[in-house]
Amino acid sequence: KLSSSNVDDGYEYEEEYINNARGMNLFTCRWLPANARPIKALVFMCHGYAVECSVTMRGTGVRLAQAGYAVYGMDYEGHGKSDGLRGYVPSFDVLLGDCDAYFTAVVVANQSPQLPRFLLGESMGGAVALLLHRARPSYWAGAVLVAPMCKITEEMKPHPAVIKVLELVTRFIPTWKVVPTRNVIGAAYRTQAKRDEIRRNPYCYKGRPRLKTAHELLRASLRVESEVLTQVTLPFLVVHGGGDRVTDPSVSQLLCREAPSTDKTLKLYPGMWHALTSGELPENIDKVFIDIIAWLDHRSGPPATAPERDD
């Protein structure tokens, strides 16, 4: 286990490997308010495809910890510092099972059942969060969905004829890196500095999507679009850039219209791109986090005592 204290910056950071049900080592990390400050709620991060938690989503962890939240993240199998073939998602259901097992174990370990539990999913992680909610409808106090993958835009999706061929070939060579897509890094991150950081990050997968991965992502987004949008009952906030070319802002609008939840908010930011919490201009990132933290604060109870740190 690695721990680092940034008391002057208002947070503490820890990372640890856990063992999943398949015997794989999965990387986990957490950002906690410094000096054992009271905690408002637990926030569980679900990262996007091909990225990871400790570097790509560090800004989210730091800002929320500084605001009084205990933030937990886990790199999926095949992602970041976790075991598995790079960029390979053999089963979206297995990925969901890993998240559910880790997140619920954290809740038990905190021994603070009164603390609200929130999901925060970015891009593909938005689909993860919605499907986790569907599996345990009353378990989560709410969700923050950042440019969620409820439907892959036509611009990023392969041609329908290509999809048919890929579905057939996937059965025989699932790990083949052959799926033709546009340059996602260039489309997702507005600032050149962030694009360069992602390209330099050895824990981010930069190859073409593998056949089975693309198939699982497509299936998951179709499942969310056809089965989940009309079953979302928890409080949720959706933040989406009006200029997003990776996930479709109109589907976030559809989610807010169709979801039976009585507490739902959509923040659409004209001109902003896909990576709202990390790849935008600094003033735009500030604006997004002001909205996210205000939403969480409004739905979090009085701060509870901080969870005990493991020695």
Backbone torsions as a table, in degrees:
resi	resn	phi	psi	omega
1	LYS	NA	137.8	177.0
2	LEU	-113.2	134.7	177.2
3	SER	-129.2	142.4	173.3
4	SER	-141.0	141.7	-177.5
5	SER	-111.7	127.6	175.8
6	ASN	-120.9	59.6	-172.7
7	VAL	-57.7	-40.9	-179.1
8	ASP	-62.9	-28.0	179.2
9	ASP	-93.4	0.3	172.6
10	GLY	87.5	13.9	179.3
11	TYR	-149.5	161.3	172.4
12	GLU	-123.5	145.9	-176.6
13	TYR	-123.5	136.5	178.3
14	GLU	-138.8	148.2	174.4
15	GLU	-137.4	154.3	-172.2
16	GLU	-161.2	147.2	173.5
17	TYR	-96.2	139.0	174.4
18	ILE	-120.1	163.8	179.2
19	ASN	-107.7	126.6	179.6
20	ASN	-89.0	-178.3	-174.6
21	ALA	-64.7	-18.0	-179.0
22	ARG	-98.9	8.9	178.0
23	GLY	79.3	14.5	179.7
24	MET	-92.4	147.9	174.4
25	ASN	-86.3	122.0	178.0
26	LEU	-113.1	134.1	-178.5
27	PHE	-81.7	132.3	176.2
28	THR	-128.1	153.8	178.2
29	CYS	-146.9	159.6	179.5
30	ARG	-150.0	145.8	175.3
31	TRP	-116.7	125.5	-176.6
32	LEU	-123.4	148.7	174.0
33	PRO	-57.7	138.9	-177.0
34	ALA	-72.5	161.7	174.4
35	ASN	60.3	31.8	179.2
36	ALA	52.7	34.7	176.9
37	ARG	-61.9	149.7	177.7
38	PRO	-56.9	146.0	-176.9
39	ILE	-106.1	133.8	-178.6
40	LYS	-80.3	-39.5	-175.7
41	ALA	-168.8	167.5	173.6
42	LEU	-98.9	134.5	178.4
43	VAL	-122.4	127.1	-177.9
44	PHE	-111.7	117.8	-175.4
45	MET	-88.0	136.1	173.7
46	CYS	-118.0	110.4	-173.7
47	HIS	-81.3	172.2	-178.4
48	GLY	-86.6	176.5	178.9
49	TYR	-64.7	137.1	172.1
50	ALA	75.1	-5.3	178.1
51	VAL	-109.7	-162.6	-176.3
52	GLU	-155.5	-178.6	-172.4
53	CYS	-92.0	-47.0	-164.0
54	SER	-68.7	-27.6	179.5
55	VAL	-108.5	-55.2	-174.9
56	THR	-62.7	-38.6	-177.0
57	MET	-105.5	16.1	-179.1
58	ARG	-58.3	-42.0	-179.1
59	GLY	-58.2	-39.3	178.2
60	THR	-65.9	-46.8	179.8
61	GLY	-60.1	-45.0	-178.3
62	VAL	-64.7	-49.1	-176.4
63	ARG	-62.9	-41.7	-178.7
64	LEU	-71.5	-36.5	176.6
65	ALA	-65.0	-40.6	177.2
66	GLN	-62.7	-27.8	179.6
67	ALA	-87.2	1.4	174.7
68	GLY	104.0	14.9	-178.4
69	TYR	-108.5	145.2	171.3
70	ALA	-91.7	119.8	-170.4
71	VAL	-115.5	129.2	-176.4
72	TYR	-124.5	137.4	177.4
73	GLY	-136.0	155.1	177.2
74	MET	-139.9	132.4	173.8
75	ASP	-77.6	127.5	179.3
76	TYR	-64.4	162.0	171.2
77	GLU	-51.0	134.3	178.5
78	GLY	78.6	5.9	-178.3
79	HIS	-126.6	150.4	172.8
80	GLY	54.8	-127.3	-176.2
81	LYS	-98.2	7.8	179.7
82	SER	-84.0	160.5	175.8
83	ASP	-65.4	163.3	175.4
84	GLY	117.8	158.2	177.1
85	LEU	-63.5	131.2	-174.0
86	ARG	-57.7	129.9	175.5
87	GLY	69.0	18.8	-176.3
88	TYR	-109.3	123.0	175.3
89	VAL	-113.9	92.4	-177.2
90	PRO	-68.6	-26.6	-178.9
91	SER	-157.8	122.3	178.1
92	PHE	-67.1	-33.3	179.2
93	ASP	-65.7	-38.2	177.6
94	VAL	-67.1	-40.5	176.0
95	LEU	-58.2	-45.0	177.9
96	LEU	-61.8	-40.1	179.2
97	GLY	-62.9	-39.5	177.1
98	ASP	-62.6	-44.9	179.5
99	CYS	-62.7	-46.7	-178.3
100	ASP	-60.8	-43.6	-178.7
101	ALA	-63.5	-44.9	-178.5
102	TYR	-69.6	-46.7	-176.5
103	PHE	-62.0	-44.3	-179.1
104	THR	-69.3	-32.3	176.3
105	ALA	-65.0	-38.0	177.5
106	VAL	-63.3	-43.6	-179.8
107	VAL	-59.8	-45.5	179.2
108	VAL	-63.0	-43.5	-177.4
109	ALA	-65.9	-29.1	-179.1
110	ASN	-70.7	-23.2	179.8
111	GLN	51.7	36.9	178.1
112	SER	-132.2	70.4	-174.7
113	PRO	-61.5	-18.4	-178.5
114	GLN	-80.1	-13.5	-179.2
115	LEU	-71.7	129.4	175.5
116	PRO	-61.7	149.2	-179.7
117	ARG	-118.6	121.4	-179.4
118	PHE	-118.8	147.2	170.7
119	LEU	-101.4	143.2	173.2
120	LEU	-132.0	109.6	-176.1
121	GLY	-117.7	132.5	178.2
122	GLU	-110.2	130.0	175.3
123	SER	56.0	-117.3	175.9
124	MET	-57.7	-31.9	177.0
125	GLY	-62.7	-23.6	174.3
126	GLY	-65.7	-40.8	175.5
127	ALA	-65.5	-39.7	176.9
128	VAL	-58.6	-47.7	-178.6
129	ALA	-61.6	-44.6	-179.1
130	LEU	-64.7	-38.6	179.8
131	LEU	-73.8	-32.2	173.4
132	LEU	-65.1	-40.6	176.6
133	HIS	-62.6	-41.9	-179.1
134	ARG	-61.9	-35.7	-179.6
135	ALA	-71.7	-32.1	179.7
136	ARG	-134.0	77.1	-171.0
137	PRO	-57.5	-32.5	-175.4
138	SER	-103.7	3.9	-174.0
139	TYR	-78.9	-33.3	-172.6
140	TRP	-101.2	139.1	-179.9
141	ALA	-78.4	-18.9	-179.5
142	GLY	169.8	174.5	-179.8
143	ALA	-143.0	141.3	170.4
144	VAL	-107.9	121.0	-176.5
145	LEU	-112.7	114.3	-177.3
146	VAL	-101.9	109.1	-178.7
147	ALA	45.6	56.1	-171.1
148	PRO	-66.5	147.0	176.6
149	MET	-85.0	80.5	174.1
150	CYS	-93.4	-19.4	178.6
151	LYS	-163.1	133.3	178.5
152	ILE	-80.9	131.5	-177.4
153	THR	-62.9	150.8	179.2
154	GLU	-58.8	-32.4	-178.9
155	GLU	-63.1	-35.5	-177.3
156	MET	-93.4	-13.2	-174.7
157	LYS	-87.0	139.4	174.5
158	PRO	-62.4	161.0	178.4
159	HIS	-58.8	143.5	-179.3
160	PRO	-51.8	-37.8	179.0
161	ALA	-65.8	-37.4	177.9
162	VAL	-65.8	-40.2	179.8
163	ILE	-59.6	-42.9	179.8
164	LYS	-59.7	-45.8	179.7
165	VAL	-64.6	-42.5	-178.7
166	LEU	-61.5	-40.4	179.8
167	GLU	-60.4	-37.9	-180.0
168	LEU	-71.0	-47.2	-175.5
169	VAL	-70.1	-29.6	-178.0
170	THR	-53.8	-34.9	-177.5
171	ARG	-62.5	-28.3	-173.9
172	PHE	-99.9	-37.0	-179.1
173	ILE	-134.9	72.0	-172.6
174	PRO	-64.1	-27.3	-174.6
175	THR	-93.5	3.0	-177.5
176	TRP	-64.0	128.5	-179.6
177	LYS	-90.6	85.4	-171.8
178	VAL	-137.6	-7.9	-172.4
179	VAL	-66.4	121.8	179.9
180	PRO	-79.3	119.8	175.4
181	THR	-138.1	166.7	175.7
182	ARG	-72.1	171.6	177.6
183	ASN	-71.0	98.8	-174.4
184	VAL	-68.1	-39.6	-179.3
185	ILE	-60.0	-45.3	179.4
186	GLY	-65.5	-31.3	-178.9
187	ALA	-83.6	-25.5	-172.8
188	ALA	-91.0	-39.5	-171.6
189	TYR	-104.6	120.4	-175.0
190	ARG	-73.8	-38.3	-175.5
191	THR	-91.2	140.0	179.8
192	GLN	-63.1	-34.8	-179.5
193	ALA	-60.0	-42.5	-179.6
194	LYS	-71.0	-37.9	176.6
195	ARG	-59.4	-44.2	179.7
196	ASP	-64.1	-39.8	179.9
197	GLU	-62.5	-43.8	179.6
198	ILE	-63.4	-43.4	-178.5
199	ARG	-66.4	-30.0	179.2
200	ARG	-83.8	-19.7	-175.2
201	ASN	-70.9	112.7	-177.0
202	PRO	-68.1	-13.5	-177.9
203	TYR	-93.3	-2.4	174.7
204	CYS	-97.9	136.0	-179.6
205	TYR	-84.5	125.1	-177.0
206	LYS	-112.8	-0.2	-178.8
207	GLY	-77.3	174.1	175.1
208	ARG	-63.6	148.5	177.1
209	PRO	-58.6	138.5	175.8
210	ARG	-75.0	153.5	-174.5
211	LEU	-53.6	-53.3	-176.5
212	LYS	-65.2	-37.7	178.5
213	THR	-60.3	-49.6	-179.7
214	ALA	-60.3	-40.0	179.6
215	HIS	-65.3	-42.5	179.6
216	GLU	-66.8	-40.4	178.0
217	LEU	-64.8	-41.8	179.0
218	LEU	-64.0	-44.8	178.6
219	ARG	-61.7	-42.3	-178.9
220	ALA	-64.5	-43.1	-178.9
221	SER	-68.1	-36.9	177.0
222	LEU	-67.1	-37.4	178.7
223	ARG	-64.5	-44.3	177.9
224	VAL	-62.2	-45.9	-176.8
225	GLU	-63.3	-41.9	-172.8
226	SER	-91.3	-29.4	-172.4
227	GLU	-114.2	-30.1	-167.6
228	VAL	-98.3	-34.3	-174.4
229	LEU	-53.2	-36.9	-177.0
230	THR	-89.7	6.5	-178.4
231	GLN	-121.1	9.3	-177.3
232	VAL	-80.6	111.9	-175.9
233	THR	-109.7	-12.7	-176.7
234	LEU	-81.7	158.7	173.5
235	PRO	-61.1	136.8	178.4
236	PHE	-148.5	151.8	173.2
237	LEU	-119.2	128.4	173.2
238	VAL	-110.4	126.9	172.2
239	VAL	-116.1	131.4	-173.8
240	HIS	-148.8	138.9	176.6
241	GLY	-80.7	134.6	179.4
242	GLY	-65.1	-23.2	179.5
243	GLY	-100.6	20.3	-178.1
244	ASP	-67.5	125.1	178.1
245	ARG	-110.1	7.8	-179.8
246	VAL	-105.9	-51.1	173.4
247	THR	-116.7	150.8	-167.4
248	ASP	-86.9	114.7	178.7
249	PRO	-60.5	-30.1	-178.4
250	SER	-66.5	-25.9	177.8
251	VAL	-74.7	-32.1	173.6
252	SER	-65.0	-37.5	175.5
253	GLN	-64.9	-40.5	177.5
254	LEU	-62.5	-42.0	178.1
255	LEU	-57.2	-45.5	-179.1
256	CYS	-67.0	-30.6	177.7
257	ARG	-75.4	-42.6	-169.9
258	GLU	-87.0	-30.4	-174.5
259	ALA	-63.2	133.8	178.9
260	PRO	-74.6	-5.2	178.5
261	SER	-53.2	140.4	178.2
262	THR	-93.4	-0.5	179.4
263	ASP	-132.2	90.2	-176.5
264	LYS	-140.0	137.0	-176.2
265	THR	-135.6	134.2	174.7
266	LEU	-117.1	125.8	173.0
267	LYS	-113.7	109.7	179.1
268	LEU	-105.2	123.8	-175.5
269	TYR	-106.0	105.1	-177.7
270	PRO	-56.2	132.6	175.1
271	GLY	83.0	-14.5	-179.7
272	MET	-78.3	156.0	-176.0
273	TRP	-95.0	-157.4	-172.2
274	HIS	-77.7	-48.0	-173.5
275	ALA	-85.2	76.0	-171.7
276	LEU	-65.8	-33.1	-173.1
277	THR	-94.6	-2.9	-177.2
278	SER	-145.3	-28.3	-172.4
279	GLY	-105.1	4.7	-178.3
280	GLU	-92.4	176.4	171.9
281	LEU	-63.4	146.6	-175.5
282	PRO	-52.9	-41.5	-178.8
283	GLU	-67.9	-29.8	177.1
284	ASN	-73.0	-40.5	176.5
285	ILE	-60.7	-43.2	177.8
286	ASP	-57.6	-43.8	-178.1
287	LYS	-62.1	-43.4	-179.4
288	VAL	-63.9	-44.4	-178.6
289	PHE	-70.0	-32.7	174.5
290	ILE	-58.4	-43.2	-179.9
291	ASP	-68.5	-43.0	-178.9
292	ILE	-63.9	-47.6	-177.1
293	ILE	-67.8	-38.0	177.4
294	ALA	-62.5	-41.0	179.6
295	TRP	-64.5	-46.5	179.3
296	LEU	-63.5	-44.2	-179.2
297	ASP	-58.1	-39.9	-177.4
298	HIS	-66.5	-24.2	-175.7
299	ARG	-111.4	9.1	178.1
300	SER	-106.7	140.8	-179.8
301	GLY	-75.6	-172.9	176.3
302	PRO	-58.5	143.9	-178.9
303	PRO	-56.5	140.2	175.5
304	ALA	-102.4	169.1	178.2
305	THR	-65.2	151.8	-176.2
306	ALA	-67.2	147.8	176.5
307	PRO	-68.0	150.3	179.1
308	GLU	-69.7	137.5	175.3
309	ARG	-82.3	140.8	174.5
310	ASP	-75.9	138.6	177.6
311	ASP	-78.1	NA	NA
